[in-house]
Amino acid sequence: MTDLLHRRGWIKGVGASLTGLWLAACDKVNDNPKVQETLLKAEGLNRKLHRALIDRKALAKEFTPADISRDFRANGSISPGDEDYRAHLKEGFANYKLKIDGLVDHPMELTLAEIRALPSRTQITRHDCVEGWSSIGKWTGARLGPLLDKVGLKGEARYLVFHCFDSLEETLDGSGQYYESIDLVDGYHPQTILAYQMNGATLPVAHGAPLRLRVERQLGYKHAKYISRIEVVSDFKDMGRGRGGYWEDRGYEWYAGI
Amino acid sequence: MPDPRPVTKVLTYRHTLVVRISHWLNVLAICLLLMSGLQIFNAHPALYWGQKATFAEPWLHMGAVNQGDTTIGVTKIGDLSFETTGLFGYSGKVGFQEPRGFPAWATIPSYRALVDGRHWHFFFAWLFVLNGVFYVVANLMNGHIKRDLLPTKDQLTRKHIWHEIIDHARLRFPKGEEARRYNVIQKFTYLAVIFGLLPLMILTGLTMSPAVNAGQPWLVAVFGGRQSARSLHFICANLIVLFVLVHVALVMVVGLFNSMRSMITGRYVLHVEGDAQ
């Protein structure tokens, strides 16, 4: 009996050691920067293939009111603690102004009332989180395309950077501040809106009040919440860690189509 | 008592270079796709049917549940609930246990990193798809699929199929000349995996892409929604694992050395009764 127990302990020990070795080996390969660099080449390939095969003006499927999720999940920041945001929230965003600047002819600061008066669009779409779940919601917001025409883009303009109020991670250098970027094709897509309403009501704080980007056909993290400023740039290499967004800086794909 | 008839070993050429190369590339790709796939699954270890998640009622869920001062792993499938501590829902070394879908040894990397899982997955998806195209095109052209994988007329009789099912159940496999070709169950299985399961894996995978959904809306319609596609992707992955387990087990039963040699060098030894030519 003790022999059997000894043997069992021995087998368990060997099993545990082998598992440990296996994990360490896998992790070592995974953590190797050269391996990561090689793996990331697939991202470029995916983006190019999608760009070649999928019409970039294709619309995301729109659903009926009956499809709307009653349990739409809020992810990332759901109640930013940042001081300037709290101040705006306290005032009901009465003094909030969306700043649009960078490579534009007419930099602007728009109040929520002014944004609500812009050409708008309402769409019931599916939100696909990178984690794997989906929720369906109804969004109403100002179409970004006409707004871009209004501010007038300069010739060198290539990307729109969305600066947000929320810092998702506490860092000393400010790199924990949420931001996102999209190119002009996505900026002018008819379903790209600055949403101020969700499911027919004022956009809730958990979902990005006062303004959240809806850029359908891409994963959830591209849909920046708590937007404070839109900066038009020719390149985003000098921002954050240079990859075009908060999650992009942490390794996720800038092209979030998969 | 000695065998009355002599048995001769006949060295045959069984697997072409195309089959051998694509087989081993597939082993590599499927292993890493599985491990990275489980890493991705762990980011939200629950599955649903339809377009959207119904968070309160997934059809499959793995999670940790507190019971007094201990935590256990629980896997729910429909209305059934199983304790799966150490395997699904809650696992890890003693003192370092954590809530997670699949355990550390099954995912790459071992620690939770959805971002890395995605990079591995989308890289090896390319290898998997290109290798699959290479396999199918080459073997359609050289006749391997028609010659060796499609069942012959004599194999398709009810009597023959029944006979093989009985033989399989008793783990008795064709020897000698009969072993020169694949048996009919083997052929059906290979065809189902090559032209059913593996393409389904690719299609359900593509269906989870929001960009592909916009460009090819019929695809998501075929599978009944993005969450359905995710569930089917998971189920197909499990069926592939089941296939691999049976496949490897049968390789061992039939002869590990002989089978491995044939998949590495191409040479397979047949034990033929009588004086073979």
Chai-1 contact restraints between the chains, C-beta under 6 A:
chainA,res_idxA,chainB,res_idxB,connection_type,confidence,min_distance_angstrom,max_distance_angstrom,comment,restraint_id
A,T19,B,W105,contact,1.0,0.0,6.0,A-B,restraint_1
A,L23,B,A104,contact,1.0,0.0,6.0,A-B,restraint_2
A,L23,B,S110,contact,1.0,0.0,6.0,A-B,restraint_3
A,C26,B,I108,contact,1.0,0.0,6.0,A-B,restraint_4
A,D27,B,P109,contact,1.0,0.0,6.0,A-B,restraint_5
A,D27,B,S110,contact,1.0,0.0,6.0,A-B,restraint_6
A,N30,B,P109,contact,1.0,0.0,6.0,A-B,restraint_7
A,N30,B,D116,contact,1.0,0.0,6.0,A-B,restraint_8
A,L39,B,H119,contact,1.0,0.0,6.0,A-B,restraint_9
A,L39,B,F123,contact,1.0,0.0,6.0,A-B,restraint_10
A,A42,B,F122,contact,1.0,0.0,6.0,A-B,restraint_11
A,A42,B,F123,contact,1.0,0.0,6.0,A-B,restraint_12
A,A42,B,W126,contact,1.0,0.0,6.0,A-B,restraint_13
A,H50,B,A211,contact,1.0,0.0,6.0,A-B,restraint_14
A,I54,B,A211,contact,1.0,0.0,6.0,A-B,restraint_15
A,I54,B,G215,contact,1.0,0.0,6.0,A-B,restraint_16
A,A58,B,A214,contact,1.0,0.0,6.0,A-B,restraint_17
A,A58,B,G215,contact,1.0,0.0,6.0,A-B,restraint_18
A,A60,B,A214,contact,1.0,0.0,6.0,A-B,restraint_19
A,K61,B,P217,contact,1.0,0.0,6.0,A-B,restraint_20
A,S69,B,K52,contact,1.0,0.0,6.0,A-B,restraint_21
A,D71,B,F55,contact,1.0,0.0,6.0,A-B,restraint_22
A,R126,B,Q51,contact,1.0,0.0,6.0,A-B,restraint_23
A,D128,B,P210,contact,1.0,0.0,6.0,A-B,restraint_24
A,E131,B,A43,contact,1.0,0.0,6.0,A-B,restraint_25
A,E131,B,H44,contact,1.0,0.0,6.0,A-B,restraint_26
A,G132,B,A43,contact,1.0,0.0,6.0,A-B,restraint_27
A,G132,B,H44,contact,1.0,0.0,6.0,A-B,restraint_28
A,W133,B,H44,contact,1.0,0.0,6.0,A-B,restraint_29
A,W133,B,A53,contact,1.0,0.0,6.0,A-B,restraint_30
A,S134,B,K52,contact,1.0,0.0,6.0,A-B,restraint_31
A,S134,B,A53,contact,1.0,0.0,6.0,A-B,restraint_32
A,S134,B,R226,contact,1.0,0.0,6.0,A-B,restraint_33
A,S134,B,Q227,contact,1.0,0.0,6.0,A-B,restraint_34
A,S135,B,K52,contact,1.0,0.0,6.0,A-B,restraint_35
A,I136,B,K52,contact,1.0,0.0,6.0,A-B,restraint_36
A,R217,B,P210,contact,1.0,0.0,6.0,A-B,restraint_37
A,R217,B,A211,contact,1.0,0.0,6.0,A-B,restraint_38
A,R217,B,A214,contact,1.0,0.0,6.0,A-B,restraint_39
A,G251,B,V115,contact,1.0,0.0,6.0,A-B,restraint_40
A,Y252,B,V115,contact,1.0,0.0,6.0,A-B,restraint_41
A,G257,B,S209,contact,1.0,0.0,6.0,A-B,restraint_42
A,G257,B,A211,contact,1.0,0.0,6.0,A-B,restraint_43
A,I258,B,S209,contact,1.0,0.0,6.0,A-B,restraint_44
